[in-house]
Amino acid sequence: MVEIGRVALLIALVVAIYAWGMALLGAWKGYRELIASARNGIVATGILTTVAAIVLFDAFVNHNFALKYVTEYSSRNMDLIYLISGFWAGQEGSLLLWAWVLSLYATLVVLQNLKRHQELMPYVMAVMATVQIFFLYILNFSASPFATLPVAPQDGQGLNPLLQNYGMFFHPTTLYMGYVGFTVPFAFAIAALITGQLGDTWIRSTRRWTLFAWFFLGLGNLFGAQWAYVELGWGGYWGWDPVESASLMPWLVGTAYLHSVMIQQRRGMLKVWNMVLIILTFSLSIFGTFLTRSGVLSSVHTFGQSDIGATFLAFLGALLVFSFWLLWLRLPLLKSDNELDSMLSRESSFLFNNLILIGAAFATFWGTVFPLISEAVRGVKITVGPPFFNQVNGPILLALMVLMGICPLIGWRRASGSNLVRNFLYPFIFAVVLGLVVVGLTGATEPYAIIAYTFTGFVAATILWEFIRGVRARNHTRGENYLVGLVNLISNNKPRYGGYIVHLGVVLMAIGVIGSQFYKTEVEANLAPGQETYIRDYKMVYQGLNEYPTRSKHVVAANLDVYQGDRFLFSMAPSKEFHEGHDEEPNSEVDIRSTFTEDLYTILSGWTEDGTASLKLIINPLVIWIWIGGVVLLIGTVVTFLPDRREHRATEEARQRSAPGFQTQPVG
């Protein structure tokens, strides 16, 4: 089986090179047979990488410790879900996951477009094959997951205890589906630049792919935040770790792109800007993969020092140079069809939205790479901590929230003063009242939090106001009751109202972030059995330690009884776990009790021989709304992703407007 996987990867590399060559040659000569052969090569590459992936999965599930990679990331006492997760726990397997997901995407793209986009598809295949060749080359010659040991051990080293969490199954897979997914719109963009087909056909054709990649990258970040929250034992969910930041940057730029292309589709504007955004989004996806594997920055997410970092950097540099060279050549064809009519228009609010998102991405990028710059210039690696990111990105993202509320209320082209007053009046009143209620009910004195909650209220009001106006209009014009009107309103314009639901999810997440950042409470205590401590209105009574073994670890737990006044609420048991083979590095297992208003978060920091426990107690207000907001965001994305008649009609019209036949306008 191992040899099958190794050979499959080698043949996949050869076939990918063949598909790349046939696609370009077929486009150059205009031979459909060669392009069909390239398409078959893309499908064959997908089949071969799938075979390699199945072989590696089989090696983990059946404990094939002859493989060095399986020995390093699994053991016999691991549960099945962690054996499967071992596939992408290390560098070699995660690279195979990248190549495998890309091959599946490429296969779907060529099968989906067998008869469409005949001018673009040869170059789309060539670009995707180029990326595939890069990863397959590394897998074959630098980081093979099928390297064997001279003598197979009886058992493996096991997965790092910090990775033995359900987040290990969901976080990397969703993150990679996002990273890799941006290859598709990038490939179409490069194909459009090469052929000169620079209308909005390529944008409309890749809208769902872009939305798919954006959603899964965001979901991967959310899964990562939840994993950090329950596993790392520090009371937070986002620490601005370099790899966390690296996965956030393409999501921010991708968000800007999704908003910006609306202007191109509607007004024929920002064509150059949209090209720049999709090039940067994909480049940042490669950059994030580079950071994880190069070892140039210290992070709990990286795979340590590696000699493939330079290869990644060279590929990234070549990608940027080639993409922007093409863009420079095509600048004369990317002139806007219209100009900005007014600063008081939806176009201008979208443009400001773009600038803010890019500003947040640049600030994050600067803080992430500054240690490398400082080391190169001064010889000292100066680390940039969370305070920098919070102080810089906090106001930027607050401004973004304001624009999220303003944008739906402003019309296209030019907004009149009377329309602005009519549209803004009720949301503005709601936001002011909400700010006063927050101060009155909670006694809040933190000005930034009050301002932030006022703005989130404004955004929520604008979103709800859009739904109310739409439903009322359908009730007046068609006699639909409000529930039927709401369903029909959403189903008849899924991209618009699905987008509003996504924005509502972002608002809910912002509520959780603001509450947990500004109103967090921490208490540390050393307690002997029977002693108590207080955190806000909770009384925590420590009842002693409890030690017990499990299948793969030894657990030491602190038993806590939680009271409000004299009323017993529940018991909690934060613990330390000593895993086999990792006894010197116990990991914390926090205990969390969540409500809609706050999380009670308990950590066992240590203990003494007499049973005295060192405890850290945290109250994180409103954290649950981050996860609820993520669910709402999921619902909104699904609605936006569903087929829409008007969108399909516009896509077909755009495709028919493009040049007919198979004549291309290659660069040169």
Secondary structure, DSSP 8 states (H G I E B T S, - for coil): -HHHHHHHHHHHHHHHHHHHHHHHHHHHHT-HHHHHHHHHHHHHHHHHHHHHHHHHHHHHHTT-TTBHHHHHH--TTS-HHHHHHGGGTSHHHHHHHHHHHHHHHHHHHHHHTSSS-TTTHHHHHHHHHHHHHHHHHHHHHT--TT-B-SS--SS-----GGG-STHHHHHHHHHHHHHHHTHHHHHHHHHHHHHT--SSHHHHHTHHHHHHHHHHHHHHHHHHHHHHHHHS-SS-S----HHHHHHHHHHHHHHHHHHHHHHHHHHS--HHHHHHHHHHHHHHHHHHHHHHHH--S--TTS----TTHHHHHHHHHHHHHHHHHHHHHTGGGG--SS----SSSHHHHHHHHHHHHHHHHHHHHHHHHHHHHHHHHHS------HHHHHHHHHHHHHHHHHHHHHGGGS-SS---HHHHHHHHHHHHHHHHHHHHHHHHHH----HHHHHHHHHHHHHHHHHHHHHHHHHHHHHHHH---HHHHHHHHHHHSHHHHHHHHHHHHHHHHHHHHHHHHHS-EEEEEEE-TT-EEEETTEEEEEEEEEEEE-SSEEEEEEEEEEEETTEEEEEE--EEEEETT-TTS-EEE-EEEE-SSEEEEEEEEEE-TTS-EEEEEEEEETTHHHHHHHHHHHHHHHHHHS--HHHHHHHHHHHHHS--TT------
